[in-house]
């Protein structure tokens, strides 16, 4: 009270909460929480007490029922004893009556008719007591009523084996025999019904099932026994499958193997059990096969129903595992005379085909995204090991090739030997289509010969482009490596594993005869890969040559007019003639490309020679096919001179010597050059120039071309200190496309062009005669 009075002495403010209020608030909240917990605990206590009371009451009820059952059994036993005592009493009564009748008969000495009546009475009195058939039927009724199936079965089999009239139903047509047979067959049918009900119980164990159907077989119901056996195994299989199905989403790649194990093991066990029970299976084999085929069809339906999305890698793996596991089980079933390999492949073929197709479509979509700028940046940032090339652009294109192979291997790794065995041709065709898409992607990455600048900027914003010589050669080198090494290596691995699988007897006898991919088909597949590669190579050569021949304005640098007068700034003709200036520039460009190729395609000399040879062929091919070039010679106003023909032929021999000097000469180059020379001679002859008198010997052109190459390669000491003349200026104009190629200068890169054949040199290179 004093404290409260003290509190009243102090002034209060609205913004200050008294301590007593705070205590009351928190105290009330705590009390409410405690009361709530206490009430919940009390409710829980009541629930536990109720549960305990219910359990106790049910237990007491169970004990009462048990006692009642025991009492009922005792009453039944007493009733049986009473029935037996009454039977004995009736028997004694009947015996006493018979004895009284005999005594009465002796005392009265009646007529013979009375004796016949007495014998008839005795027969009627003793008939039911002495007939074993009636006793047997009564025994069977008791056993059936008590559900003693085994004892009833044994009694019926024993009676049937020792009773002649039950062996041959038509052998004894007497009325008594017929009525007995009918009664016997009725009880036999009742026994069969009881056994059938036993087999139809949902949780019957294997031993009980085997015992029940064996009994049916002993009763002559083998067909029914087989039907019940198969139905029981089918019911058991469905329960196992229903228990497993919720786990399919967890084991998305291997659930098919578990389903296959469940189905085919059930078929195997059911076949073995049927053989043990029925014995000779020749009559019932068709029924087992039909049942097994129905189970396999249901299995395939389940596989499709629970499969992941067909375009996912998990679906491909699960389909492959399904095929592998199913065919392996089928090979084991063949030992039991059951052949289902063809059936399983017929059922699975559309599904696996769809999954393969969808996965390869997904792979094509991934390939289309490889050269997106954001993906290229990601790949370049993820590189953690130096490659055989040194420039970042080549590392990028090498990573694109690795990414392509990663996409391919992701698919191949999901395949099993059995899928390869049955779908090998399909897989090769789809791999070829995938490589074609990869080639199309690389072709799009190459710049075109005459693209508009705005279009280039627009495409560069979307896709990564190979602009420099190094980038383009790196792109080609990667494509060659993929087509000629990596992809065949990956395919040969799966083909080798497939062949090894066949050699060790993997798979069924039906599938061993299948050849997934023959050597002829494999060679043809590799040949088609090379054809796709040639499309990329030809596109590169064509755009490279066209970029060299045409300026940005679309004007051709190889103009036939420079051969008309036999003189001009592009021609050099004196005691030491040189090829025309465009072909000198071509020589420099090829030197430059060879130098870059030596760095980018290090260790791939064969690819370097193929590219340089094809470039040379493309130049000559353009000359032979360019009609505007030849129309200049046909013009009536054109004034042709022998010197122009000599210069043209020297240029052609110069091209041949470039190829010979570089080590990539080919028959095609010689044939194309010969065709151009023949056509040029014909064009000049048509204007009245005699080639016999105007042209020197062929050896002169060959020597002049070789001399020109030596001069262009080695140069002279006088030219090292001289200033660039007007011919160099013209050459620089011809090579203005170097800006777009971002490549080193011609002077710095020509040294490696013929180093393999002529030796390297540090001398500068000139494109004009230094003495001129």
TAURDA-V642637 format. One record per backbone hydrogen bond with DSSP energy under -1.0 kcal/mol. NH is the residue of the N-H (numbers start at 1). CO is the residue of the C=O. If there is no record, write none. Layout:
nh: [NH NH]
co: [CO CO]
This chain:
nh: [5 6 7 8 16 22 23 24 25 26 27 28 29 30 31 32 33 34 35 36 37 38 39 40 41 42 43 44 45 46 47 48 49 50 51 52 53 54 55 56 57 58 59 60 61 62 63 64 65 66 67 68 69 70 71 72 73 74 75 76 77 78 79 80 81 82 83 84 85 86 87 88 89 90 91 92 93 94 95 96 97 98 99 100 101 102 103 104 105 106 107 108 109 114 116 117 118 119 120 121 122 123 124 125 126 127 130 131 135 136 137 138 139 140 141 142 143 144 145 146 148 149 152 153 154 155 156 157 158 159 160 161 162 163 168 171 178 179 180 181 182 183 184 185 186 187 188 189 190 191 192 193 194 195 196 197 198 199 200 201 204 209 210 211 212 213 214 215 216 217 218 219 220 221 225 226 227 228 229 230 231 232 233 234 235 236 237 238 239 240 241 242 243 244 245 247 248 251 255 258 259 260 261 262 263 264 265 266 267 268 269 270 271 272 273 274 275 276 277 278 279 285 288 289 290 291 292 293 294 295 296 297 298 299 300 301 302 303 304 305 306 312 316 317 318 319 320 321 322 323 324 325 326 327 328 329 330 331 332 333 334 335 336 337 338 344 345 346 347 348 349 352 353 354 355 356 357 358 359 360 361 362 363 364 365 366 367 368 370 372 373 376 377 378 379 380 381 382 395 396 397 398 399 400 401 402 403 404 405 406 407 408 409 410 411 412 413 415 420 421 422 423 427 428 429 430 431 432 433 434 435 436 437 438 439 440 441 442 443 444 445 456 457 458 459 460 461 462 463 464 466 472 473 474 475 476 477 478 479 480 481 482 483 484 485 486 487 489 490 491 492 493 494 495 496 497 498 499 500 501 502 503 504 505 506 512 514 522 523 524 525 526 527 528 529 530 531 532 533 534 535 536 537 538 539 540 541 542 543 544 545 546 547 548 549 550 551 554 557 559 562 563 564 571 578 581 584 585 586 587 588 589 590 591 592 593 594 595 596 597 598 600 601 604 608 609 610 611 612 613 614 615 616 617 618 619 620 621 622 623 624 625 626 630 631 638 645 646 647 648 649 650 651 652 653 654 655 656 657 658 659 660 661 662 664 670 671 672 673 674 675 676 677 678 679 680 681 682 683 684 685 686 688 689 694 695 701 702 703 704 705 706 707 708 709 710 711 712 713 714 715 729 730 731 732 733 734 735 736 738 739 741 742 749 750 753 758 772]
co: [1 2 3 4 13 18 19 20 21 22 23 24 25 26 27 28 29 30 31 32 33 34 35 36 37 38 39 40 41 42 43 44 45 46 47 48 49 50 51 52 53 54 55 56 57 58 59 60 61 62 63 64 65 66 67 68 69 70 71 72 73 74 75 76 77 78 79 80 81 82 83 84 85 86 87 88 89 90 91 92 93 94 95 96 97 98 99 100 101 102 103 104 105 111 112 113 114 115 116 117 118 119 120 121 122 123 126 127 131 132 133 134 135 136 137 138 139 140 141 142 143 147 148 149 150 151 152 153 154 155 156 157 158 159 164 168 174 175 176 177 178 179 180 181 182 183 184 185 186 187 188 189 190 191 192 193 194 195 196 198 201 205 206 207 208 209 210 211 212 213 214 215 217 216 221 222 223 224 225 226 227 228 229 230 231 232 233 234 235 236 237 238 239 240 241 244 245 247 251 254 255 256 257 258 259 260 261 262 263 264 265 266 267 268 269 270 271 272 273 274 275 281 284 285 286 287 288 289 290 291 292 293 294 295 296 297 298 299 300 301 302 309 312 313 314 315 316 317 318 319 320 321 322 323 324 325 326 327 328 329 330 332 333 334 333 340 341 342 343 344 345 348 349 350 351 352 353 354 355 356 357 358 359 360 361 362 363 364 367 369 462 372 373 374 375 376 377 378 391 392 393 394 395 396 397 398 399 400 401 402 403 404 405 406 407 408 409 412 416 417 418 419 423 424 425 426 427 428 429 430 431 432 433 434 435 436 437 438 439 440 441 452 453 454 455 456 457 459 459 371 445 468 469 470 471 472 473 474 475 476 477 478 479 480 481 481 482 485 486 487 488 489 490 491 492 493 494 495 496 497 498 499 500 502 501 508 511 518 519 520 521 522 523 524 525 526 527 528 529 530 531 532 533 534 535 536 537 538 539 540 541 542 543 544 545 546 555 551 549 557 559 560 561 568 572 570 580 581 582 583 584 585 586 587 588 589 590 591 592 593 594 596 597 601 604 605 606 607 608 609 610 611 612 613 614 615 616 617 618 619 620 621 622 626 627 635 641 642 643 644 645 646 647 648 649 650 651 652 653 654 655 656 657 658 659 666 667 668 669 670 671 672 673 674 675 676 677 678 679 680 681 682 685 684 690 691 697 698 699 700 701 702 703 704 705 706 707 708 709 710 711 725 726 727 728 729 730 731 733 735 736 737 738 745 746 750 754 769]
